[in-house]
Amino acid sequence: MSIVTASDYSKKVGFYQSMAQREPVVITSHGREETVLISAEEYRRLTRRRRRPYLIESLPDEDWQAIEAAHEALKADGAGP
């Protein structure tokens, strides 16, 4: 993944569009990540993903573990209950 300022991106749009065919390009503004440029193929792949609704009782163990890990990380950062 490459990181570029918005100013640099605006000067070399074509270059960064070509780069995004190989890897995501993060565009920053005032030191903050604002946008990620990805290829159309990658965008289609991401939006094609199947989303499956679950009853909470039938949530797979790996999903429970991911939720618990995220919750613990938030608590460790002082952001969670």
DRENMAR-160016 format. One record per residue: residue in three letters; x, y, z of N, C-alpha, C, O in turn. Coordinates in steps of 0.05 Angstrom, whole numbers, padded with zeros to 5 digits, always signed. Layout:
# residues N
ALAXYZXYZXYZXYZ/...
***
This chain:
# residues 81
MET+00017-00023+00000+00000+00000+00000+00018+00025+00000+00037+00026+00016/SER+00012+00043-00018+00027+00068-00019+00011+00091-00007-00014+00090-00006/ILE+00025+00110+00004+00012+00134+00016+00022+00158+00002+00045+00162-00003/VAL+00003+00176-00006+00009+00200-00020-00008+00223-00010-00030+00219-00002/THR+00003+00247-00011-00013+00270-00003-00032+00278-00025-00027+00271-00048/ALA-00053+00291-00018-00073+00300-00038-00060+00318-00059-00067+00317-00082/SER-00042+00334-00050-00028+00352-00068-00012+00337-00089-00013+00343-00113/ASP+00004+00317-00079+00019+00300-00098+00001+00285-00117+00006+00282-00141/TYR-00021+00274-00106-00040+00259-00122-00051+00276-00145-00053+00267-00167/SER-00058+00301-00138-00070+00318-00159-00050+00325-00181-00058+00331-00203/LYS-00024+00324-00175-00004+00330-00195+00002+00306-00213+00011+00309-00235/LYS-00003+00282-00203+00004+00257-00217-00019+00237-00217-00015+00214-00211/VAL-00043+00246-00224-00067+00229-00223-00063+00203-00238-00067+00181-00228/GLY-00054+00205-00263-00050+00181-00280-00031+00162-00268-00035+00137-00269/PHE-00009+00172-00257+00011+00154-00244-00001+00138-00222+00003+00114-00220/TYR-00016+00152-00204-00028+00138-00181-00051+00120-00189-00056+00100-00176/GLN-00065+00127-00210-00086+00109-00220-00073+00083-00230-00083+00061-00225/SER-00050+00085-00244-00036+00061-00252-00026+00045-00229-00028+00020-00228/MET-00016+00059-00208-00006+00045-00185-00029+00030-00171-00024+00008-00160/ALA-00052+00042-00171-00075+00029-00157-00084+00003-00171-00099-00012-00159/GLN-00074-00001-00195-00080-00027-00208-00064-00050-00195-00072-00073-00197/ARG-00043-00043-00181-00026-00062-00168-00029-00063-00138-00026-00085-00125/GLU-00035-00040-00126-00038-00039-00097-00055-00015-00089-00057+00005-00105/PRO-00068-00015-00066-00083+00008-00057-00065+00033-00053-00042+00030-00045/VAL-00076+00056-00059-00062+00081-00055-00078+00098-00036-00101+00105-00041/VAL-00066+00103-00013-00079+00119+00008-00073+00149+00002-00049+00156+00000/ILE-00093+00165+00001-00090+00194-00004-00096+00208+00022-00117+00206+00034/THR-00076+00224+00031-00079+00238+00056-00084+00268+00052-00077+00279+00031/SER-00097+00280+00071-00102+00308+00071-00097+00319+00099-00108+00309+00118/HIS-00079+00338+00101-00072+00349+00127-00062+00328+00147-00069+00328+00170/GLY-00047+00308+00136-00036+00287+00152-00055+00264+00160-00047+00246+00174/ARG-00080+00266+00150-00099+00244+00157-00107+00229+00132-00109+00240+00110/GLU-00110+00203+00135-00119+00186+00113-00148+00194+00106-00165+00194+00123/GLU-00152+00201+00081-00179+00211+00072-00192+00192+00052-00216+00188+00053/THR-00176+00181+00034-00187+00166+00012-00168+00143+00005-00144+00145+00009/VAL-00179+00121-00004-00163+00099-00014-00171+00093-00043-00194+00089-00049/LEU-00151+00094-00061-00156+00090-00089-00149+00060-00094-00127+00051-00089/ILE-00169+00046-00105-00164+00018-00112-00173+00013-00141-00188+00029-00152/SER-00165-00009-00152-00173-00016-00179-00203-00023-00180-00215-00030-00160/ALA-00214-00020-00204-00242-00027-00208-00246-00056-00202-00267-00064-00191/GLU-00227-00073-00209-00229-00102-00204-00230-00107-00174-00247-00123-00165/GLU-00213-00094-00159-00214-00098-00130-00240-00088-00118-00251-00100-00100/TYR-00250-00065-00128-00275-00055-00118-00298-00075-00123-00314-00080-00105/ARG-00298-00086-00147-00319-00106-00153-00317-00130-00135-00336-00141-00125/ARG-00292-00139-00131-00288-00162-00113-00298-00156-00085-00311-00173-00073/LEU-00292-00133-00075-00301-00126-00048-00331-00123-00046-00343-00131-00025/THR-00344-00112-00066-00373-00108-00065-00388-00133-00072-00413-00134-00067/ARG-00375-00153-00083-00388-00178-00090-00390-00197-00066-00405-00217-00067/ARG-00375-00192-00046-00374-00210-00023-00402-00216-00013-00419-00198-00012/ARG-00407-00240-00006-00433-00248+00004-00435-00240+00033-00417-00244+00049/ARG-00456-00227+00039-00462-00220+00067-00484-00238+00077-00506-00239+00065/ARG-00479-00252+00099-00498-00271+00109-00509-00261+00135-00494-00256+00154/PRO-00535-00258+00137-00547-00251+00163-00547-00275+00182-00551-00298+00172/TYR-00543-00271+00207-00543-00292+00227-00562-00285+00250-00564-00261+00257/LEU-00574-00305+00261-00586-00301+00287-00563-00301+00306-00544-00316+00302/ILE-00564-00286+00327-00541-00284+00345-00534-00311+00356-00511-00317+00362/GLU-00554-00328+00360-00549-00355+00371-00533-00372+00352-00520-00392+00360/SER-00534-00366+00326-00520-00383+00306-00495-00370+00295-00485-00380+00274/LEU-00486-00349+00307-00461-00336+00297-00438-00355+00300-00433-00367+00321/PRO-00423-00358+00278-00400-00377+00279-00379-00369+00301-00376-00345+00307/ASP-00366-00389+00312-00346-00384+00333-00325-00364+00324-00316-00347+00340/GLU-00315-00366+00299-00294-00348+00291-00304-00319+00291-00288-00300+00296/ASP-00329-00314+00285-00340-00287+00286-00342-00277+00314-00336-00254+00320/TRP-00351-00295+00333-00352-00288+00361-00324-00280+00371-00321-00260+00385/GLN-00304-00296+00363-00277-00290+00372-00267-00263+00361-00254-00248+00375/ALA-00274-00257+00336-00266-00231+00325-00280-00208+00339-00267-00187+00344/ILE-00305-00212+00346-00320-00191+00361-00308-00187+00388-00304-00164+00397/GLU-00302-00209+00402-00290-00207+00429-00263-00194+00428-00256-00178+00445/ALA-00247-00201+00408-00220-00189+00405-00222-00159+00400-00207-00143+00412/ALA-00241-00151+00383-00245-00122+00378-00254-00108+00403-00245-00086+00409/HIS-00272-00120+00418-00282-00108+00443-00259-00105+00463-00257-00084+00476/GLU-00243-00126+00466-00220-00124+00484-00200-00102+00476-00190-00087+00493/ALA-00196-00100+00450-00178-00078+00440-00189-00051+00446-00174-00033+00454/LEU-00215-00048+00443-00228-00022+00449-00225-00016+00479-00219+00007+00487/LYS-00229-00036+00495-00227-00032+00524-00198-00024+00531-00194-00007+00548/ALA-00179-00037+00519-00151-00031+00525-00144-00003+00517-00127+00010+00529/ASP-00157+00008+00496-00152+00035+00487-00169+00055+00503-00166+00080+00498/GLY-00186+00046+00521-00203+00063+00536-00227+00073+00521-00241+00092+00530/ALA-00234+00060+00498-00256+00069+00482-00282+00052+00487-00303+00059+00478/GLY-00279+00030+00500-00302+00013+00504-00311+00012+00533-00298+00022+00551/PRO-00335+00000+00538-00345-00002+00565-00330-00022+00582-00337-00026+00605/
***
